[in-house]
């Protein structure tokens, strides 16, 4: 979505010069997400996902996957905390709609009720929700510049979901930057010696 908005911004008059282009783009994205949030806030669950009220589970899942991919907070990591927060609220609306439609679903003909399967499904949904919440918190911390807290938050995500590609990628980048700055400062702290410095001359 961010790429689409950037393209639209260019088509409507071109991007400003480098200094203000990012701020202008962030403002456009924030306004667009704000309008979308206002539009969606009071919609019924099936309208949120763009499906019929009696849609099959597979249809609900496909619609949820398509829409949630559009508003994933990590897509807006460079847009600032306010934009990430708006994307997170949109994601929450979609997740709530998906959850309610799943709970309403009646067993299809031939389905055999299985209490253990229902219990497992609820547990997985709870873990999924916790992972999404922790991931959003970590992204907000990173956008706010709190690097150490962001690292701890992403590590907490991996404790819940060791396969989270978002948490792994963000941690790798944060740790890479942590290694970069000490090396740079150490290099800058070395005394400068010109080629004519007698201490640099080979012994005779």
C-alpha positions in Angstrom: 0.0 0.0 0.0 2.8 2.4 0.8 4.3 1.8 -2.6 0.9 2.5 -4.2 0.5 5.7 -2.3 4.0 6.8 -3.3 3.2 6.1 -6.9 0.0 8.1 -6.6 1.8 11.0 -5.0 4.2 11.1 -7.9 1.4 11.0 -10.5 -0.4 13.9 -8.8 2.5 16.3 -9.2 5.7 14.5 -8.5 7.7 13.9 -5.4 9.2 16.9 -3.6 13.0 17.1 -3.2 14.8 14.6 -1.0 14.5 16.6 2.2 10.7 16.7 2.3 9.8 13.7 0.2 9.6 11.2 3.1 7.6 13.6 5.3 5.2 14.3 2.5 4.8 10.6 1.7 4.2 9.7 5.4 1.6 12.4 5.6 -0.3 11.0 2.6 -0.1 7.5 4.0 -1.3 8.6 7.4 -4.3 10.5 6.0 -5.2 7.5 3.8 -5.0 5.0 6.6 -7.0 7.4 8.9 -9.8 7.6 6.3 -9.8 3.8 5.8 -10.0 3.3 9.6 -12.9 5.7 9.9 -14.7 4.0 7.1 -14.2 0.5 8.5 -14.7 1.1 12.2 -18.5 0.4 12.4 -18.8 -2.2 9.6 -20.2 -5.7 10.3 -17.6 -8.5 10.3 -18.6 -9.9 6.9 -18.5 -6.5 5.3 -15.1 -5.8 6.9 -13.8 -8.8 5.0 -15.9 -8.3 1.8 -17.6 -11.6 2.0 -21.2 -12.9 2.5 -22.5 -13.3 6.0 -22.8 -17.1 5.4 -19.5 -17.4 3.5 -17.6 -20.7 3.8 -14.6 -20.8 6.1 -12.1 -21.1 3.2 -13.6 -17.9 1.7 -13.3 -16.0 5.0 -9.7 -17.2 5.4 -8.8 -16.1 1.9 -10.4 -12.6 2.3 -8.7 -12.2 5.7 -5.3 -13.2 4.3 -5.6 -10.8 1.4 -6.7 -7.8 3.4 -4.4 -8.3 6.4 -1.4 -8.5 4.1 -2.3 -4.9 3.0 -2.2 -3.4 6.5 0.6 -5.3 8.2 2.3 -2.8 10.5 5.8 -3.9 9.5 5.1 -2.6 6.0 5.1 0.9 7.5 8.1 0.6 9.7 9.8 3.7 8.1 6.6 5.8 8.3 6.7 6.6 12.0 4.8 5.5 15.1 1.5 7.3 14.2 1.3 5.5 10.9 2.2 2.1 12.4 -0.5 2.6 15.1 -3.1 3.3 12.4 -2.1 0.1 10.5 -2.2 -1.8 13.8 -5.8 -0.6 14.4 -6.9 -1.7 10.9 -5.2 -5.1 11.5 -7.1 -5.4 14.8 -10.5 -4.7 13.0 -9.8 -7.4 10.4 -8.7 -9.9 13.0 -11.8 -9.2 15.1 -14.0 -9.7 12.0 -12.2 -12.9 11.1 -12.5 -14.3 14.7 -16.2 -13.5 14.9 -17.0 -15.1 11.6 -15.1 -18.2 12.6 -17.0 -18.4 15.9 -20.3 -18.0 14.1 -19.5 -20.8 11.6 -21.7 -23.8 12.0 -20.4 -27.3 11.2 -20.9 -28.3 7.6 -22.9 -31.4 6.7 -20.8 -34.4 7.6 -18.6 -32.6 10.1 -18.2 -34.5 13.4 -17.9 -32.2 16.4 -14.6 -32.7 18.2 -14.1 -30.9 21.5 -10.4 -31.4 21.4 -10.1 -29.9 17.9 -12.1 -26.9 19.0 -9.9 -26.5 22.1 -6.8 -26.7 20.0 -8.2 -24.2 17.5 -9.0 -21.7 20.2 -5.5 -22.1 21.7 -3.9 -21.5 18.3 -6.0 -18.4 17.8 -4.9 -17.1 21.3 -1.2 -17.6 20.4 -1.7 -16.0 17.0 -3.3 -13.0 18.6 -0.5 -12.7 21.2 2.2 -12.9 18.5 0.5 -10.2 16.4 0.1 -7.9 19.5 3.8 -8.4 20.6 4.9 -7.8 17.0 3.0 -4.5 16.8 4.4 -3.4 20.1 8.0 -4.2 19.0 7.5 -2.3 15.7 6.2 0.7 17.6 9.2 0.6 19.9 11.6 0.4 17.0 9.8 3.3 15.2 10.1 5.4 18.4 13.8 4.8 18.5 13.9 2.6 21.6 16.3 0.0 20.2 17.0 -2.0 23.3 13.3 -2.3 24.2 12.5 -3.3 20.6 15.1 -6.0 20.7 13.6 -7.4 23.9 10.1 -7.3 22.3 11.2 -9.1 19.1 12.9 -11.7 21.3 9.6 -12.2 23.1 7.9 -12.7 19.8 10.3 -15.4 18.9 9.6 -17.2 22.2 6.0 -17.4 21.2 6.7 -18.1 17.5 10.3 -19.2 16.7 9.4 -19.1 13.0 8.3 -15.5 12.9 10.1 -14.1 9.8 9.3 -10.5 10.8 10.9 -10.8 14.2 13.9 -12.6 12.8 14.5 -10.0 10.1 14.0 -7.0 12.5 16.4 -8.5 15.1 19.0 -9.2 12.5 18.9 -5.5 11.3 18.9 -4.1 14.9 21.8 -6.2 15.9 23.7 -5.4 12.7 23.4 -1.7 13.5 24.5 -2.3 17.1 27.7 -3.9 15.8 28.2 -1.1 13.2 28.3 1.9 15.6 30.9 0.7 18.1 33.2 -0.3 15.2 32.7 3.1 13.7 33.4 5.0 16.9 36.5 2.9 17.6 37.8 3.7 14.2 37.1 7.4 14.7 38.8 7.3 18.1 42.1 6.2 16.6 44.7 9.0 16.4 45.3 10.3 12.9 48.9 10.2 11.6 49.9 11.7 8.4 52.2 9.9 6.0 55.0 12.3 7.0 54.8 11.5 10.7 58.3 10.3 11.7 56.7 7.7 14.0 55.4 6.0 10.8 58.8 6.0 9.1 60.6 2.6 9.0 63.5 2.1 11.3 66.9 2.6 9.8 
